[in-house]
């Protein structure tokens, strides 16, 4: 995780060969979630992330 007060703190949540899920804690307290799929990144706010995880669980 980075540790500059003006920069978001980032951390990897999960990683495979083709995908990366990570989160960013913004200096203003907002937490955003991101999924990298090859050269595309999908960004989520907390409420969207929660709904996305629910969707993924239902795929099983």
N, C-alpha and C positions, 0 to 999 in steps of 0.2 A: 504494500500500500504506500502511496505517496504521502508526504507529511508536510506540505506547504500550506499555511493557513489560507491562502488565496486560491488554492487548487483543490478540486475534489479529491477525497480519499477513495481509491479504487481497490477492488479486490476480486479475484476470480472465484466464482461460485462452483463452476464445473467446466470441464474441458474434455473434448474428444479429438480425434484426428481432424474432423471437419467442422466442429462447432465449438463456440466459446460463450459461456454465460458469465457475466460479471456485473457488479454493482458499483455505483458511485455515490458517495455521501458528499453532497454539496456543502459549501461553507454556510449556506443559509438554513441547513438542516434537512432539506429535501433529499430523499433517496430515490435514485433512478436505477433501473435495471436494463440490461442490454444483452442481446444475443447476436453474436457475429456468425454469419453463415457465408462462408467464402468471402466475397467482397461486399456483402450487404450487412448492415447493422440495423436491428430493430430495437427501438427505444421504448421503454415503458415507465410510466409513473407507478407509484405503489398500488393504486386501485386497479390499474390495468394489469400489473404483474400478478396480483392475486387472482384475477379472472383468468389470465393466461394459464397459470398453474392448475386451476380448476379444469380448464379445457384439456390440458395435457393428461391429467389424471383420468379423465373420461375416455381417452383414446385407448386405454388398455383393454 
